[in-house]
Amino acid sequence: MSVYQFGPFDLDASRTLLLCSGEPVALGPKVVETLLTLVERPGDVVTKEAMLDQIWPEGFVDEANLAQNVHVLRKVLRSRWDVNAIETVPRRGYRFTAEVRFAPELPSARPLPSTRPLPAAARGPRLVWQSAIASLCVVIVCGLLAFAAPHRVTTSPPLSATGARLYEIGHYYWNTRTQAGVTKSLAYFARVIDSDPANARGYAALAAANAIMGDYEYGHSKPGQYFALARAYAKKALALNPNCSDAYAVLGMVGTKKTMRSNSELAFAMSELRRAIALDPADGPAHQWYGSALLMAGRVNEGYAELRRAADVDPLSVATTAWLGDAAYLNGRYAEAIAYANETLDLAPNRSDAFYTLGLAYEARGEMPLAIAAFKRFAKVCPSCRFEAAALLAGAYARANRPAEARAELDFARAHPDDVHPEDVAVALVAVGEREDGLAWMRRVRKGESIRATFDNDPRFVALRHDPQFRHVAQNA
């Protein structure tokens, strides 16, 4: 049995399994294989081409997959070991720089927990199982991971080899959350259904892809049409497998997006998300959608905790990392918000909402030049967001004591009322001393688009929280 040891880790090559202090680390097989290609040649530069050939001999991925795998490995290793073990060699590849030891046998391992793994600092004492039971549990879990998608263990039966391959490619593109990526995922998930028509996972995946098309307003159809397709595919998945957590997650997500929904409808949608999590505690999208729903409902601390769980389960999720930046900002954790926004940009350099969060966090810390630079980048990577960026820049310029620039940006934002968040214009107007105009803009907030979490937690609104008129508008939006 080939076992490589470094720091607190054991890497079992024969089972594609990474352990930390005897405990399995929840990583997909391809991520572990990426680590193995480097650990097998410590100190040597392994070219990107050689790594791609070894990890994906089927040849259906590009360098973006490799870069994301390395990003995840660095994050996982650093969370448990204060060593920068993976070095990037520009224009060539990567090198594993830490000392590696070879062990003939794998030390006794504790079983992989049935729920998501907690961060190392949060782990408490565990019961010590007898070695025979521990070994059996590890074998069972490894078997499940071998047949499921590499990101998590699901509640659905395994796909065929062809279906699993197509699902993995589709999930990669879906996780990018770009229009091109999500559109590609639709095609791959449709092929999963062609390959495995009796398996619920393809239908649930196609439901999730349509839900994102609607949520991000991609494609040529209206969001409501994509949401209707998402519900239909989710229900088809549940007809095939009543315990399909992915399908319940999509139904819950779509339910939270309905405009003018009643409190009972929102409560039902959130219960569907909780059902998905109960069926599969490692369902990353379910944790992310539930966390973002909690955040929008004003339950900021709970939303932050739920999004942390989502990030633990699926560290490659661009959307989760972006939402986690928002949650950290609303929790007053501005340094964390900056870190999460930068992590989002590592995964997706043109993710515009990360620049939005980055600017707000810098502004909250009083670092106005950095805030203004971030808002300008927000406008540059998202040309259609230029008017919203103007509202944000107006507030930042006002707080930086640059009134002329603040008013110029305000005039630009107010000239495009349908393309800005009214509350951002309102807070900028108050910052330049125009309270009544600010209140008038606050009243433009559309019914059903709650801004309670922002109003109660965003530091830009601190001066308005004790104003009865502003508070009345925020509470009744």
C-alpha positions in Angstrom: 0.0 0.0 0.0 1.5 3.4 -1.1 1.2 6.0 1.7 2.9 9.4 1.7 3.2 11.3 4.9 3.8 15.1 5.3 3.0 17.3 8.2 -0.2 15.9 9.9 -1.3 14.3 6.7 -1.3 10.7 5.3 -2.1 10.3 1.6 -3.2 6.8 0.6 -2.5 6.5 -3.1 -4.2 3.2 -3.6 -7.6 4.5 -2.2 -7.2 8.1 -3.3 -7.8 9.2 0.3 -6.3 12.0 2.3 -6.3 11.8 6.1 -5.4 14.4 8.7 -4.3 13.1 12.1 -6.0 9.8 11.2 -9.3 11.4 10.0 -10.4 11.4 6.4 -10.6 14.8 4.7 -13.7 15.3 2.5 -12.1 16.0 -0.9 -13.2 14.8 -4.3 -11.1 12.1 -6.0 -9.8 14.5 -8.7 -8.6 16.9 -6.0 -6.7 14.1 -4.2 -5.2 12.9 -7.5 -3.9 16.5 -8.1 -2.2 16.3 -4.7 -0.8 12.9 -5.5 0.8 14.0 -8.7 2.8 16.5 -6.7 3.6 14.5 -3.6 4.9 11.6 -5.7 7.7 14.0 -7.0 8.5 16.3 -4.0 10.8 19.2 -4.9 10.3 18.7 -8.6 8.4 21.0 -10.9 5.5 19.1 -12.4 4.3 20.7 -15.5 0.7 21.5 -16.1 0.6 19.4 -19.2 1.9 16.4 -17.2 -0.6 16.9 -14.4 -3.5 17.2 -16.9 -2.5 14.0 -18.6 -2.2 12.1 -15.4 -5.3 13.4 -13.6 -7.7 13.6 -16.6 -6.4 11.0 -19.2 -9.8 11.2 -20.9 -8.8 14.8 -21.8 -12.1 16.6 -21.3 -11.0 19.5 -19.1 -8.7 22.5 -19.3 -6.3 24.3 -17.0 -9.1 26.0 -15.1 -9.9 22.7 -13.4 -6.3 22.2 -12.4 -6.0 25.7 -11.0 -9.2 25.3 -9.0 -8.0 22.0 -7.6 -4.7 23.6 -6.5 -6.7 26.4 -4.9 -8.8 24.0 -2.9 -5.7 22.0 -1.8 -3.9 25.1 -0.6 -6.9 26.1 1.4 -7.4 22.7 3.0 -3.7 22.2 3.8 -3.3 25.6 5.3 -6.4 25.2 7.5 -4.7 22.3 9.2 -0.9 22.9 8.7 0.9 26.3 8.8 3.1 25.5 5.7 2.9 26.7 2.2 3.4 23.3 0.7 2.4 23.9 -3.0 4.5 26.4 -5.0 3.4 27.9 -8.3 6.3 28.0 -10.9 5.2 30.7 -13.4 4.5 29.4 -17.0 5.6 25.9 -16.0 3.6 24.2 -13.3 3.6 23.4 -9.6 6.0 22.0 -7.0 5.4 20.3 -3.6 8.0 21.9 -1.4 7.4 20.2 2.0 9.3 17.1 3.2 7.5 13.8 2.2 8.0 10.5 3.9 6.9 7.1 2.6 5.1 4.7 4.9 4.4 1.0 4.1 1.1 0.9 5.9 -1.7 3.3 6.6 -2.3 4.2 10.2 -5.6 3.3 11.7 -8.2 5.7 10.5 -11.3 7.0 12.2 -14.5 6.9 10.1 -15.6 9.8 7.9 -18.4 11.6 9.8 -21.9 11.2 8.3 -22.4 15.0 8.3 -20.0 17.7 6.9 -16.5 17.8 8.4 -16.1 20.6 10.9 -13.0 22.9 10.7 -10.1 21.7 12.7 -10.5 24.4 15.4 -14.2 23.5 15.9 -13.7 19.8 16.4 -14.5 18.5 19.9 -13.6 15.2 21.5 -15.0 12.2 19.5 -15.8 8.7 20.6 -13.1 6.2 19.8 -14.6 3.3 17.8 -13.0 -0.2 17.7 -10.6 -0.6 14.8 -12.7 -3.1 13.0 -15.8 -0.9 12.9 -13.6 2.1 11.9 -12.1 0.2 9.0 -15.5 -0.9 7.8 -16.9 2.6 7.8 -13.9 4.0 5.9 -14.4 1.3 3.2 -18.1 2.0 2.9 -17.6 5.7 2.6 -14.8 5.4 0.1 -17.1 3.1 -2.0 -19.8 5.7 -2.0 -17.4 8.5 -2.9 -16.1 6.4 -5.8 -19.5 6.1 -7.4 -21.0 9.5 -6.6 -20.0 12.9 -8.0 -16.7 13.9 -6.6 -18.1 16.8 -4.6 -20.3 15.0 -2.1 -22.2 11.8 -1.2 -25.8 12.1 -2.5 -29.1 10.5 -1.6 -29.6 9.2 -5.1 -28.4 5.8 -6.5 -25.0 6.0 -8.4 -24.9 7.0 -12.0 -23.3 4.9 -14.7 -19.7 5.6 -15.5 -20.7 7.7 -18.6 -23.4 9.5 -16.6 -21.0 10.3 -13.7 -18.4 11.7 -16.1 -20.9 13.9 -17.8 -22.4 15.0 -14.4 -18.9 16.0 -13.2 -18.2 18.2 -16.2 -21.7 19.7 -15.9 -21.2 20.4 -12.2 -17.9 22.1 -12.9 -19.5 24.5 -15.4 -22.5 25.0 -13.2 -20.3 26.0 -10.3 -18.7 28.8 -12.3 -22.0 30.7 -12.3 -21.1 32.5 -15.5 -23.6 32.6 -18.3 -21.4 30.5 -20.6 -20.7 28.0 -17.9 -24.3 27.5 -16.7 -25.4 27.3 -20.4 -22.9 24.5 -20.9 -24.1 22.8 -17.8 -27.6 22.6 -19.3 -26.2 20.6 -22.2 -24.2 18.2 -20.1 -27.0 17.6 -17.6 -29.3 16.8 -20.5 -26.8 14.2 -21.6 -26.8 12.8 -18.1 -30.5 12.2 -18.5 -30.0 10.6 -21.9 -27.4 8.3 -20.3 -29.3 7.5 -17.1 -33.0 8.2 -17.8 -34.2 6.4 -14.6 -31.8 8.2 -12.3 -33.1 11.3 -10.4 -29.7 13.1 -10.3 -29.7 14.2 -13.9 -33.2 15.8 -13.6 -32.3 17.4 -10.3 -29.1 18.8 -11.9 -31.1 20.2 -14.9 -33.5 21.7 -12.4 -30.6 23.5 -10.6 -29.2 24.8 -13.9 -32.5 26.3 -14.9 -32.9 27.8 -11.5 -29.6 29.6 -11.9 -30.5 30.7 -15.4 -33.6 32.4 -13.8 -31.8 33.7 -10.7 -29.0 35.4 -12.7 -31.3 36.4 -15.5 -29.3 34.6 -18.1 -30.6 33.4 -21.5 -33.4 34.8 -23.7 -36.4 33.7 -21.6 -37.9 35.5 -18.6 -36.7 34.3 -15.1 -40.2 33.0 -14.4 -40.0 30.6 -17.3 -36.7 29.2 -16.1 -38.0 28.8 -12.6 -41.0 26.9 -14.0 -38.7 24.6 -15.8 -36.7 24.1 -12.6 -39.8 23.1 -10.7 -40.8 20.7 -13.4 -37.5 18.9 -13.5 -37.3 18.9 -9.7 -40.7 17.2 -9.5 -39.6 14.7 -12.1 -36.5 13.9 -10.0 -38.7 13.4 -6.9 -41.0 11.1 -8.8 -38.0 8.9 -9.5 -36.5 9.3 -6.0 -38.7 10.8 -3.2 -35.5 11.3 -1.1 -33.6 13.3 -3.7 -32.1 16.1 -1.6 -31.0 18.1 -4.7 -34.6 18.3 -5.9 -35.9 19.6 -2.6 -33.1 22.2 -2.5 -34.1 23.5 -6.0 -37.7 23.8 -5.0 -36.7 25.7 -1.9 -34.4 28.0 -3.8 -37.0 28.8 -6.4 -39.6 29.4 -3.7 -37.4 32.1 -2.0 -37.1 33.9 -5.4 -40.8 34.4 -5.9 -41.7 38.1 -5.8 -44.5 39.3 -3.6 -44.5 36.0 -1.7 -46.3 35.7 1.5 -44.6 34.8 4.8 -46.2 31.4 4.7 -44.8 30.8 1.2 -41.3 31.8 2.3 -41.5 29.6 5.3 -42.5 26.6 3.1 -39.6 27.3 0.7 -37.2 27.4 3.6 -38.6 24.2 5.0 -37.8 22.6 1.7 -34.2 23.7 2.0 -34.1 22.3 5.5 -35.5 19.0 4.2 -32.7 18.8 1.6 -30.1 19.4 4.3 -31.6 16.8 6.6 -31.6 14.2 3.7 -28.0 15.1 2.8 -26.0 17.2 5.2 -23.3 17.5 2.6 -25.5 19.2 0.1 -23.5 22.4 -0.5 -26.1 24.3 -2.7 -28.8 23.6 -0.1 -26.7 25.1 2.6 -25.8 28.0 0.4 -29.4 28.8 -0.7 -30.7 28.4 2.9 -27.9 30.7 4.2 -28.6 33.4 1.6 -32.4 33.1 2.4 -31.6 33.6 6.1 -29.5 36.6 5.3 -32.2 38.2 3.2 -34.7 37.6 5.9 -32.6 39.6 8.3 -31.3 36.6 10.3 -27.7 37.6 9.6 -25.9 35.5 12.3 -27.7 32.3 11.2 -27.1 33.1 7.6 -23.4 33.6 8.2 -23.1 30.3 10.0 -25.1 28.4 7.3 -22.9 29.9 4.5 -19.8 28.8 6.5 -21.2 25.3 6.4 -21.7 25.5 2.7 -18.2 26.7 2.1 -16.8 23.8 4.2 -18.8 21.3 2.1 -18.0 22.8 -1.3 -15.0 25.1 -1.2 -15.0 25.5 -5.0 -18.4 27.1 -5.0 -18.0 30.7 -6.4 -21.5 31.6 -5.3 -21.0 30.4 -1.7 -17.8 32.3 -1.3 -19.4 35.5 -2.7 -22.4 35.2 -0.4 -20.1 34.5 2.5 -18.4 37.8 1.8 -21.8 39.5 2.1 -22.6 37.7 5.3 -19.3 38.6 6.9 -19.8 42.3 5.9 -23.3 42.4 7.5 -21.9 40.7 10.6 -19.3 43.5 10.9 -16.4 41.1 10.0 -14.9 43.5 7.5 -11.5 41.9 7.3 -13.2 38.5 6.6 -15.5 40.1 4.0 -12.4 41.4 2.2 -10.7 38.0 2.3 -13.8 36.2 1.0 -14.3 38.7 -1.7 -10.7 38.2 -2.8 -11.1 34.4 -2.7 -14.2 34.8 -4.9 -12.1 36.8 -7.4 -9.4 34.1 -7.3 -12.0 31.6 -8.4 -13.8 34.0 -10.8 -11.8 37.2 -11.6 -14.8 39.0 -13.2 -17.4 38.2 -10.5 -18.8 41.7 -10.2 -20.6 41.3 -6.9 -17.3 40.5 -5.2 -16.1 44.0 -6.1 -19.3 45.3 -4.7 -18.7 43.6 -1.3 -15.0 44.6 -1.4 -15.9 48.2 -1.8 -18.4 48.2 1.0 -16.0 46.5 3.4 -13.1 48.9 2.6 -15.6 51.8 3.1 -16.6 50.4 6.4 -13.0 50.3 7.5 -12.5 53.9 6.4 -10.2 52.9 3.5 -11.8 55.2 1.0 -9.2 55.1 -1.8 -9.5 51.3 -1.8 -13.3 51.4 -1.7 -13.5 53.8 -4.6 -11.1 51.6 -6.6 -13.2 48.6 -5.9 -16.4 50.3 -7.0 -14.7 51.5 -10.2 -13.7 47.9 -10.9 -17.3 46.9 -10.2 -18.4 49.2 -13.0 -15.7 48.0 -15.4 -16.3 44.3 -15.1 -20.1 44.8 -15.3 -20.9 47.6 -17.8 -24.6 47.3 -17.0 -23.8 48.0 -13.4 -22.3 51.4 -14.1 -25.4 53.3 -12.7 -25.4 51.2 -9.5 -21.7 51.8 -9.2 -22.4 55.5 -9.5 -24.6 55.4 -6.4 -22.0 53.5 -4.4 -19.2 55.9 -5.6 -21.3 58.9 -4.6 -21.5 57.7 -1.0 -17.8 56.8 -0.9 -16.8 60.2 -2.4 -19.1 62.0 0.2 -17.4 60.2 3.1 -14.0 60.9 1.6 -14.9 64.7 1.6 -14.9 64.9 -2.2 -18.4 66.6 -2.6 -18.0 67.6 -6.3 -17.3 64.1 -7.4 -20.1 62.8 -5.0 -22.7 65.0 -6.6 -21.6 64.2 -10.2 -22.0 60.5 -9.5 -25.3 61.1 -7.7 -26.7 63.0 -10.7 -25.6 60.1 -13.0 -27.3 57.5 -10.7 -30.5 59.5 -10.3 -30.8 59.8 -14.1 -31.2 56.0 -14.3 -33.7 55.2 -11.6 -34.6 51.7 -13.0 -30.9 50.6 -12.9 -30.0 51.4 -9.3 -30.9 50.1 -5.8 -33.0 53.0 -4.4 -31.6 52.5 -0.9 -28.0 53.0 -2.2 -29.0 56.3 -3.8 -30.9 57.2 -0.6 -27.9 56.7 1.7 -25.6 58.6 -0.7 -28.1 61.5 -0.7 -28.1 61.6 3.1 -24.3 61.6 3.1 -24.3 64.8 1.0 -26.9 66.4 3.3 -30.0 65.9 1.2 -32.2 64.0 3.8 -35.6 64.6 2.2 -34.5 63.5 -1.2 -32.9 60.5 0.4 -36.2 59.6 2.1 -38.1 60.0 -1.2 -35.6 57.5 -2.8 -36.0 55.1 0.1 -39.7 55.0 -0.6 -38.9 53.7 -4.1 -37.8 50.3 -2.7 -40.2 47.8 -4.2 -42.6 45.9 -2.1 -41.3 42.4 -1.5 -37.6 43.3 -1.9 -36.8 43.4 1.8 -33.9 45.5 2.8 -34.1 44.8 6.5 -30.8 42.9 6.7 -29.0 45.8 5.0 -30.8 48.6 7.0 -30.2 46.9 10.3 -26.6 45.8 9.8 -24.9 47.8 7.0 -22.8 50.6 8.6 -23.8 53.0 5.9 -27.2 53.2 7.5 -26.2 53.7 11.1 -27.3 57.3 11.1 -30.7 56.4 9.7 -31.7 53.6 12.1 -33.0 55.9 14.7 -35.0 58.0 12.2 -38.6 56.9 12.4 -39.4 57.7 8.8 -36.5 55.7 7.4 -37.1 52.8 9.7 -40.8 52.7 8.8 -39.9 52.4 5.1 -37.3 49.7 5.7 -39.5 47.6 7.9 -42.4 47.8 5.4 -40.5 47.0 2.2 
